[in-house]
Amino acid sequence: MARSQKDEILRRAMCQRLQELADNHLNMPMRVLSEKLGYANTTVLRRAWKGEVFPDTERLAALARLKTQTELVPNIHWLITGDGRPLIEESPTK
């Protein structure tokens, strides 16, 4: 079953936010981010930058643990929905 046009629009928007997060907030080159997310090379992120694919949940979990120089972490809710801020304070562990 083919994906709907709405699914494609949502995926492209999430991919655009992922690229914004990497470029403007994490300040990580694609190669470094790929390594931190556990990819063998930059292929998946290159495809994500084009809006073709979006990282799986395991990669999103790894992304959520990356800290900026100011000790903030990526806001996965923002990444998926566009609501909120790109970076948030890390939640305290239980």
Backbone torsions as a table, in degrees:
resi	resn	phi	psi	omega
1	MET	NA	129.4	-177.6
2	ALA	-73.5	148.6	176.5
3	ARG	-72.4	151.5	179.6
4	SER	-79.4	163.1	177.3
5	GLN	-60.9	-36.4	179.5
6	LYS	-62.3	-42.4	177.7
7	ASP	-58.6	-42.7	-179.1
8	GLU	-65.3	-41.3	179.0
9	ILE	-63.4	-43.7	178.7
10	LEU	-63.8	-44.2	179.3
11	ARG	-61.0	-44.4	-179.4
12	ARG	-63.5	-38.2	178.2
13	ALA	-65.8	-41.6	178.1
14	MET	-65.2	-40.6	178.3
15	CYS	-63.4	-39.7	178.4
16	GLN	-63.4	-40.7	178.1
17	ARG	-67.5	-36.5	177.3
18	LEU	-61.0	-44.4	178.9
19	GLN	-65.6	-41.6	176.6
20	GLU	-59.8	-43.7	179.6
21	LEU	-59.3	-47.8	-179.0
22	ALA	-65.5	-46.9	-174.5
23	ASP	-75.0	-44.1	-169.9
24	ASN	-100.8	-19.4	-174.7
25	HIS	-118.8	-40.0	177.5
26	LEU	-88.4	-20.8	-179.0
27	ASN	51.1	47.0	-179.6
28	MET	-116.8	131.9	171.7
29	PRO	-62.8	156.0	-178.9
30	MET	-55.0	-40.0	-179.1
31	ARG	-60.9	-45.4	-178.6
32	VAL	-67.1	-45.4	178.8
33	LEU	-61.8	-41.1	177.7
34	SER	-57.5	-45.3	179.4
35	GLU	-63.0	-44.9	-178.2
36	LYS	-65.5	-27.5	178.3
37	LEU	-88.0	-4.4	176.1
38	GLY	90.5	14.5	176.8
39	TYR	-83.8	147.2	179.5
40	ALA	-72.9	-26.4	-179.8
41	ASN	-153.9	-171.2	-174.8
42	THR	-92.0	6.4	-174.0
43	THR	-56.5	-48.8	-177.0
44	VAL	-64.2	-43.7	179.6
45	LEU	-67.8	-35.0	175.2
46	ARG	-60.7	-41.9	177.8
47	ARG	-68.7	-34.7	177.3
48	ALA	-65.4	-41.2	179.5
49	TRP	-61.2	-27.6	177.7
50	LYS	-85.5	-6.9	-179.8
51	GLY	83.5	14.9	-175.9
52	GLU	-85.3	-34.9	-177.8
53	VAL	-139.5	163.8	175.8
54	PHE	-132.8	140.7	-177.4
55	PRO	-57.0	149.0	179.3
56	ASP	-75.9	175.6	-174.5
57	THR	-63.7	-34.5	177.9
58	GLU	-63.2	-40.2	179.1
59	ARG	-70.2	-36.6	177.4
60	LEU	-64.8	-37.8	177.1
61	ALA	-63.3	-41.4	176.9
62	ALA	-64.8	-40.9	178.4
63	LEU	-60.6	-41.4	-177.6
64	ALA	-65.2	-17.0	179.5
65	ARG	-94.6	-6.5	-179.7
66	LEU	-74.7	131.9	-179.9
67	LYS	-105.4	144.8	173.8
68	THR	-84.1	176.4	177.1
69	GLN	-63.4	-22.5	179.2
70	THR	-96.8	15.4	176.2
71	GLU	68.0	21.9	174.2
72	LEU	-94.3	160.0	179.6
73	VAL	-124.6	156.5	177.6
74	PRO	-60.7	140.8	177.9
75	ASN	-93.9	102.1	-177.0
76	ILE	-65.1	-33.2	176.3
77	HIS	-59.1	-46.1	177.7
78	TRP	-62.3	-42.5	-177.9
79	LEU	-58.6	-40.6	-176.7
80	ILE	-83.3	-42.0	-172.4
81	THR	-102.8	-25.6	-174.0
82	GLY	87.2	-1.4	179.3
83	ASP	-91.1	138.7	177.7
84	GLY	94.9	-154.7	-178.1
85	ARG	-110.3	152.3	179.9
86	PRO	-64.3	-32.1	-178.5
87	LEU	-124.2	146.4	178.6
88	ILE	-138.8	169.1	172.9
89	GLU	-72.2	146.7	179.7
90	GLU	-67.1	136.1	176.8
91	SER	-69.6	138.8	178.1
92	PRO	-65.3	143.3	179.4
93	THR	-78.6	149.0	-178.4
94	LYS	-94.9	NA	NA
